[in-house]
Amino acid sequence: MKRAVIVCVVAILALLPVVLACGCLAPAPLTGRIAFASNRDGNYEIYVMAADGSNQTRLTNNPAEDTMPAWSPDGSRLAFNSNRDGNYEIYVMAADGSNQTRLTNDPAEDRMPAWSPDGSCLAFNSNRDGNWEVYVMAADGSNQRNLTNNSAWDTAPAWSPDGSRLAFNSDRDGDFEIYVMAADGSNQTRLTNDLEWDTVPAWSPDGSRLAFNSDRDGDFEIYVMDTDGSNQRNLTDNSDWDTMPAWSPDSSYLAFGSDRGGDTEVYVMGADGSNQRNLTNSHGWDADPAWAP
């Protein structure tokens, strides 16, 4: 009996390299929470769910549109867009939906909030100067100032994990490309250059990659590249739109919105594009996923 056990163990160890090579081992479990926007109840609200798609819960409830949730680095708050006061402004609330507070108050539109890694600041888009630019403000809404200033559209800011840089998209060179700049707005540099729309960058928490949308292959897909713009490759490949990538805290997964099933739902996949599957199935519009840190 002892000899049989030894033989069995040796056989398993011999097969281990093959199992590892073919990727047969189960992926890491989906953990944490994902916030997202949905119109399943008749208007756009912010929801939250477990990362495996269970326990979907509404956090906001008003007749306006609440979209683009963004988690604070400590997971205690969510910033989001809302037009509940007549035009889009940036709001913040506790992670359970309580204490909803407006941070911006401008006749123009303020959208797409993004927290700095230390939680002290929020970057966002605004067209208050006549065209869309990237702005930044303190987490309490004070000290609002623009980081970009040109006659093009600069939108969708995303902080690097160390807080030293911001990625964003801009059409300043004729079509939307991904750019990066220092956190003070200096040294603005283009990373993509393919004459199509490359938008909505998302920095991986390990700091090594940027995911983004691109329609370079005919429809919007999720792409990934190194943070210097090299090694660009697509992760999704179908005839529908895949948009708004959001990394898991360990950089091993990406959540995204897709209309591949006829309705827009939140999907998840491995960071290499493997094992794509939907998390929501509301037959409405579920998108703008944001993974809690």
N, C-alpha and C positions, 0 to 999 in steps of 0.2 A: 504493500500500500504506500509506504513512504517513497519507494522508487517511482511509483506512478505519479505521485504528486510532484516530485522533482521534474519528471519528464514533461508534465503539463505546464509547469511554470516556465521551463526552458522554451517550450514551444510558443507560449504567449510572448515572451521576451523577444523571440526571434521574429515574430510577426509585427512587433511594435513599430519598427521603422516603416513598414509598409502602410500601417494604419495612419501614421503621422503624415506620410507622403501623400496619401490620397485624401486627406482631410476628413477621415471618417469619424474622428472624435467629435463628440457633441460640442457645439459652441458654448461660450459662457452664457449663463442665464441672463435674461433681460431683467434688470433691476432698476429701482428708482421710480420717478414720476415723469410724465410728459404732459405739459400744458399744450393746448391747441385751441383754435377757433372753430366754431361750428354754427351753422344756421338750422340745425335739426329741429329746433323749436320755433322756427318762423322768422328769427332774426339772428344776426351774428353775435354770439356770446363767447366768453372764455370758459373752457372746460379743462379739467385735469383728469388723468387716468394713471393707473399703474403702467409701467413700461411694457407689460405684456398685453395691454389693451383692456384689462379688467377694471372694474370700479370707476366707470366714467361718470364724472360729477360736474355739474354746472357751477361756476363761481360767480358770474355776473348775470343780471336779470333786469334789463331795461329795453325800451323800444328802439334804442340806437344801435349802432354797429360797434362792437368791441372786438378787436382783432390784434394780431401780432404780439402775443405774450412773450415776455423775456424775464427769465428768473434772475433774481439777485444772486451774487456768488455764494451767499450763505443759505440760499434756499428759503428764506423767510418771507420774501416779497416777490410780486410779479409786477413789472411795468407792462403797459399795453397802450394801443391806440383806442380812442373813442370819439365819436362825433355827437355825444349826448348833449353837449352844450352848443350845438349849432355848426361846429366845424371840428375837424380832427385835431385833438390835443393829446399830449402824453399824460397818462394817469399811472398811479401806483396803488397796489392793494396788498394786504397780507395774503399769505399763501392759501388761506382758507376762504378768501373772497371778501373778508371784512375790511373796514377802514379804507374805502376807495377814495382817493384824493387826486385832484388835478395838479400837475406840476407846471404845465405851460398854459399860457393864456394870451393868444395872439390871433388877430383876424385871419392870418394865413393858416396853412395846414402844417402840423407837426406830426410825424409818423416814425415808425420803425425804431423803437428804443433799443439800446444795447448797453448793458452794464459794463463798467470797467471792472477788471478782476478784483480790485480791492473794495468794490462797492461804493466808492466815493463819488462816482460820476456816471452820467448817462450820455452816450452819444445818440443822436437822432437826426432825421431828415427834417428840413423845413424849407418852404418856398417863400418865406417872409421877406426876402430881398428881391423877389421877382423871378427867381429860378431856384431849383432845388439844390441845396447845399448840405454838407454835413456840419452839424452843430454839436456842441457839448455843453453840459450844465452840471452843477452839483446835484447830488442825489435828492436834495430837498427842493429842486427847481430853481435855485438861485444861480447867478453868474452865467447866464446863457450867452454863448458867443460862437461865432462860426469858425470852422477849421478850414473849409475850402471856400473859394471865392472866384468863380469864373462864370462864363455865360452858358455853361452846359448844365446837365443834370448830374449831380453827385449824390448818390443815395446808398442805402443799405450798409451802414457801418458795422464792422465786427472787430472787436478788440483781440489782439494777440494775448495769449495766456499770461505773459509777463507784463502786460500793460504798456509796453513801449511803443506799439504800433497799432494802427487801425487799417484794416482792409475795407474797401468800398468799391462800388461800381460807378463808372462815369462814361458819358458819351462825348467827352470833350474832344476826342479825335475822330468823331464822325459816327461811331457805333459804340455800343456799350461794351466796355472791357473791365477787367478787375485791376484795381490799383491798390497800392499800399502807401501809407505815409506815417511819419512819426506822430506820436500822440499829441503833439502841439501843432500839427498841420503842416510841418515842414517836410521836405524831401519826398514829394509826391511822385511815385514811380509806377509805370504800367507793368503789369505782370503777364497779361494775355494780349494777343494780337492776331485774331483770326477773322476779322471783318464780319463777325456775326455778334449776337447778343450774348455776352457773358455777364451774369448778374448774381446778386445775393450771395456773397462769400460767407463762409462759416469756418472759423479757425478751429482745428482740432485741439482738444484740451492738452495733448502732449506737445503742442507747438510745432509739429513737423509737417502738417498738411493744411491745405485750404480746399474745402469742398465748395462747389458753386453750381448754378444753373447754366446751361448753354444750349442754344438752338443750332449749333454749328453743323449738326447732322440732319437738320430738317425739322425737328421738333425739340422741345425742351427736355433735356436729360440731366442727370446728376453727374458731374465730373469731379475729379480730385486732382490736385497737383501739389508739388512741393512748394514751400512758402517763398521761394525765389522765382516761381513761375515755371520751373522745369518739370518734366515728367507728367505732362497732362494726359489724362486718360479718362474715358467714360466708364461709369459704374452701372448705369441702367441703359437699356437699349430696347425700346418698344415704340409703337406708333402713337402713343398718348403722351401727355405732358407729365413729367416728374419734376417737382420744384421744391424750393425752400428746405434745403438740407439742414439737419441739426444733429450734432454729435452727441453720443453718450459720454458720460463723464470719464470713462476709461478709454475713449477713442476707438473702441472695438465695433461700434454700431453707428449707423446713420438712420434717423427718422426723416421722412419726407412726405410731401403731399403728392398724390397721383390720381388722375382721372381714368386710369386704365380699365376700371370696371364699369365705366359709364357714369358713376358719381365720383366726386373727389373725396378721397379717404386718406387717412394717415397710414403710411406704410413704414416698415423697418427693414433693414438689410445689414449684412456684415459690412465692415469698412472696406472690404474688397469687392463689394457688389453681390456677394453670395446670399442665398437664402432670403429672397425678397418675399415679403408677405404683409398683408394688411392687418392693422390693429383695430381700425374702426370699420363699421359697416352700417352707417346710419341712413344711407340712400339720400344724403343731402350734400353739404359741402363741409368737409372736415379738412383743415389745412393749418399752415403756420405752426408746425410742431416746435416745441422748445423743451429740451431735456433738462430736468432739474440737476443741479450740481451734486 
